[in-house]
């Protein structure tokens, strides 16, 4: 059960006859005094300014992790908990992306070199659709005949413009097609990896914000919730002091 301890401090308005001045402690000064008393009783230093400095902004934590997963958790003192996993996953995903890109392009270049060697394909041609057609038809004439039957004359290849091919065997054509599809699948994997990277950034941002909130809550639990209430002693007509009530919840 929560206990509420009421600490009443009487702050006297010092009507100094010598200086002729009136002084009232500010709430921050009262808070500072309270923590000083707490330090004297417990032997634990916990100045108010340190408490404020240790609080973390959930918004800043989220922004940091959107930029780099795990960075927001590090800011909120939670990297050793969950932040390291987001950072580790980020590194693995980028390694996976690099691997898929390098291997996929290597397969694509190898398949096109194979087509140039066994089908006479012009290696300067870069159109992906052309290389798809090369794998589906034994030669240019077979492809053009089908396009004419389907009344797609605009898709005909001009054999005099470097678009001709002729496979030396159907086995090699099938082997090329298999390699081309493998390279395409590998390069398409990059899209899924990018999606996973985005999800990792968003998930880390949400986690970082929650880590910052949890961090601040733990600080509040350590010192208790403080509430201040001030009353003028003697009323406004004849003030001679201020009664400051501090409520602390444990």
C-alpha positions as CSV (number, residue, x, y, z in Angstrom):
1,X,0.0,0.0,0.0
2,X,1.3,3.4,-0.9
3,X,2.3,5.6,2.0
4,X,2.1,9.3,1.8
5,X,4.5,11.3,4.1
6,X,3.6,14.9,4.6
7,X,6.6,17.1,5.3
8,X,5.6,20.6,6.4
9,X,8.3,23.2,6.2
10,X,7.7,26.6,7.5
11,X,9.4,29.2,5.4
12,X,9.5,32.4,7.3
13,X,9.4,35.7,5.5
14,X,12.3,37.3,7.0
15,X,11.3,40.9,7.6
16,X,14.8,41.9,8.3
17,X,15.0,45.1,10.3
18,X,18.6,45.5,9.2
19,X,18.1,45.0,5.5
20,X,14.4,45.8,5.3
21,X,14.0,43.0,2.7
22,X,11.6,40.1,2.4
23,X,12.8,36.7,1.0
24,X,10.7,33.6,0.0
25,X,12.4,30.4,-1.0
26,X,11.4,29.2,-4.5
27,X,9.9,25.8,-5.0
28,X,13.1,24.6,-6.6
29,X,15.1,25.8,-3.6
30,X,12.7,23.9,-1.4
31,X,13.1,20.8,-3.5
32,X,16.8,21.1,-3.3
33,X,16.6,21.4,0.5
34,X,14.4,18.4,0.7
35,X,17.0,16.3,-1.2
36,X,19.8,17.7,1.0
37,X,17.9,16.5,4.1
38,X,17.3,13.1,2.4
39,X,21.0,12.8,1.7
40,X,21.9,13.6,5.3
41,X,19.5,10.9,6.5
42,X,20.3,8.2,4.0
43,X,23.9,9.1,3.0
44,X,22.8,9.0,-0.7
45,X,23.4,12.1,-2.8
46,X,20.5,12.8,-5.2
47,X,20.4,16.4,-6.1
48,X,17.4,17.7,-7.9
49,X,19.4,18.9,-10.9
50,X,20.8,15.4,-11.3
51,X,17.4,13.9,-11.3
52,X,16.2,16.3,-14.0
53,X,19.4,15.7,-16.1
54,X,18.9,11.9,-15.9
55,X,15.4,12.0,-17.4
56,X,15.2,11.0,-21.0
57,X,12.9,12.3,-23.8
58,X,10.9,9.5,-25.4
59,X,10.6,11.6,-28.6
60,X,14.4,12.0,-28.9
61,X,14.9,8.3,-28.2
62,X,12.4,7.4,-31.0
63,X,14.1,9.7,-33.5
64,X,17.6,8.3,-32.7
65,X,16.4,4.7,-33.2
66,X,14.6,5.7,-36.5
67,X,18.0,6.9,-37.7
68,X,19.9,3.9,-36.3
69,X,18.3,1.0,-34.4
70,X,19.6,0.7,-30.9
71,X,20.9,4.3,-30.7
72,X,17.7,5.4,-29.0
73,X,17.9,2.6,-26.5
74,X,21.5,3.6,-25.8
75,X,20.4,7.2,-25.2
76,X,17.7,5.9,-22.8
77,X,20.2,3.6,-21.0
78,X,18.6,0.5,-22.3
79,X,21.1,-0.7,-25.0
80,X,22.4,-3.6,-22.9
81,X,18.8,-4.8,-22.6
82,X,17.0,-4.8,-25.9
83,X,18.9,-2.2,-27.9
84,X,21.8,-4.5,-28.7
85,X,19.4,-6.9,-30.5
86,X,18.1,-4.2,-32.7
87,X,21.6,-3.0,-33.5
88,X,22.7,-6.6,-34.2
89,X,19.8,-7.3,-36.4
90,X,20.5,-4.1,-38.4
91,X,24.0,-5.2,-39.1
92,X,22.9,-8.7,-40.2
93,X,20.2,-7.2,-42.5
94,X,22.7,-4.9,-44.2
95,X,25.1,-7.8,-44.6
96,X,22.3,-9.8,-46.1
97,X,21.5,-7.0,-48.5
98,X,25.1,-6.7,-49.6
99,X,25.3,-10.4,-50.1
100,X,22.1,-10.7,-52.1
101,X,23.2,-7.7,-54.3
102,X,26.7,-9.1,-55.0
103,X,25.7,-12.7,-55.5
104,X,22.6,-11.7,-57.6
105,X,24.6,-9.5,-59.9
106,X,27.3,-12.1,-60.2
107,X,24.7,-14.7,-61.3
108,X,23.2,-12.3,-63.8
109,X,26.5,-11.4,-65.4
110,X,27.4,-15.1,-65.6
111,X,24.1,-16.0,-67.2
112,X,24.5,-13.2,-69.8
113,X,28.1,-14.3,-70.6
114,X,26.7,-17.8,-71.0
115,X,24.1,-16.5,-73.5
116,X,26.7,-14.6,-75.4
117,X,28.9,-17.8,-75.7
118,X,26.1,-20.3,-76.6
119,X,23.5,-18.2,-78.3
120,X,25.5,-15.4,-79.9
121,X,23.7,-12.7,-77.8
122,X,25.2,-9.2,-78.2
123,X,26.7,-8.6,-74.7
124,X,26.1,-4.8,-75.0
125,X,22.3,-5.3,-74.8
126,X,21.1,-4.5,-71.2
127,X,17.3,-4.8,-71.5
128,X,16.0,-7.4,-69.0
129,X,13.0,-8.3,-71.1
130,X,15.3,-9.2,-74.0
131,X,17.2,-11.7,-71.8
132,X,13.9,-13.2,-70.6
133,X,12.9,-13.8,-74.2
134,X,16.3,-15.3,-75.0
135,X,15.7,-17.9,-72.3
136,X,12.2,-18.7,-73.6
137,X,12.9,-19.2,-77.3
138,X,15.5,-21.1,-79.2
139,X,16.2,-18.2,-81.6
140,X,14.9,-14.8,-82.8
141,X,12.9,-16.2,-85.6
142,X,10.9,-18.4,-83.3
143,X,10.1,-15.4,-81.0
144,X,9.1,-13.2,-83.9
145,X,6.8,-15.8,-85.4
146,X,4.9,-16.1,-82.2
147,X,4.6,-12.3,-81.9
148,X,3.2,-12.2,-85.4
149,X,0.7,-14.9,-84.7
150,X,-0.5,-12.9,-81.6
151,X,-0.6,-9.7,-83.6
152,X,2.1,-8.0,-81.6
153,X,4.2,-6.7,-84.4
154,X,5.5,-3.8,-82.2
155,X,7.4,-6.4,-80.1
156,X,9.4,-7.9,-83.0
157,X,13.2,-7.9,-82.8
158,X,15.3,-6.6,-85.6
159,X,18.0,-9.2,-86.4
160,X,19.9,-6.5,-88.2
161,X,20.1,-4.3,-85.1
162,X,22.0,-6.7,-83.0
163,X,19.0,-8.4,-81.4
164,X,19.5,-11.8,-83.0
165,X,20.2,-15.0,-81.1
166,X,20.5,-18.7,-81.9
167,X,21.0,-21.3,-79.1
168,X,23.5,-24.1,-79.9
169,X,21.3,-26.5,-78.0
170,X,18.0,-26.6,-76.1
171,X,19.9,-28.0,-73.1
172,X,22.1,-24.8,-72.9
173,X,19.0,-22.6,-73.3
174,X,17.3,-24.3,-70.4
175,X,20.5,-24.1,-68.3
176,X,20.7,-20.3,-69.1
177,X,17.1,-19.8,-68.2
178,X,17.6,-21.5,-64.8
179,X,20.6,-19.3,-64.0
180,X,18.8,-16.1,-65.1
181,X,15.8,-17.0,-62.8
182,X,18.2,-17.7,-59.9
183,X,19.8,-14.3,-60.3
184,X,16.4,-12.6,-60.5
185,X,15.2,-14.3,-57.4
186,X,18.4,-13.3,-55.5
187,X,18.1,-9.7,-56.6
188,X,14.4,-9.6,-55.6
189,X,15.4,-10.7,-52.1
190,X,16.8,-7.2,-51.7
191,X,13.3,-5.8,-51.6
192,X,12.3,-8.1,-48.7
193,X,15.5,-7.2,-46.9
194,X,14.8,-3.5,-47.3
195,X,11.3,-4.0,-45.9
196,X,12.8,-5.8,-42.9
197,X,15.3,-3.0,-42.4
198,X,12.4,-0.4,-42.3
199,X,10.4,-2.6,-39.9
200,X,13.5,-2.9,-37.7
201,X,13.9,0.9,-37.6
202,X,10.3,1.5,-36.7
203,X,10.2,-1.3,-34.1
204,X,13.4,0.0,-32.5
205,X,12.0,3.6,-32.4
206,X,8.9,2.3,-30.6
207,X,11.0,0.3,-28.2
208,X,13.3,3.2,-27.5
209,X,10.4,5.5,-26.6
210,X,9.1,2.8,-24.2
211,X,12.5,2.4,-22.8
212,X,12.8,6.1,-22.1
213,X,9.4,6.2,-20.4
214,X,10.3,3.2,-18.3
215,X,13.6,4.9,-17.4
216,X,11.8,8.0,-16.2
217,X,9.3,6.0,-14.3
218,X,12.1,4.2,-12.5
219,X,13.7,7.5,-11.5
220,X,10.3,8.7,-10.2
221,X,10.0,5.5,-8.2
222,X,13.5,6.0,-6.7
223,X,12.7,9.5,-5.2
224,X,8.9,9.2,-4.9
225,X,6.4,11.5,-6.4
226,X,6.6,15.0,-5.0
227,X,3.7,17.5,-4.7
228,X,4.1,21.0,-3.4
229,X,1.4,23.2,-1.8
230,X,2.1,26.7,-0.4
231,X,-0.2,28.7,1.9
232,X,0.3,32.2,3.2
233,X,0.4,32.3,7.0
234,X,-1.6,35.1,8.5
235,X,-3.6,35.7,5.3
236,X,-2.9,38.1,2.5
237,X,-3.8,41.1,4.8
238,X,-1.2,40.3,7.4
239,X,1.4,37.8,5.9
240,X,4.2,36.7,8.2
241,X,5.2,33.5,6.6
242,X,4.6,30.7,4.1
243,X,3.6,27.2,5.0
244,X,5.0,24.8,2.3
245,X,3.6,21.3,2.4
246,X,5.5,18.6,0.5
247,X,3.7,15.3,-0.2
248,X,6.0,12.4,-1.0
249,X,4.6,9.1,-2.3
250,X,6.6,5.9,-1.7
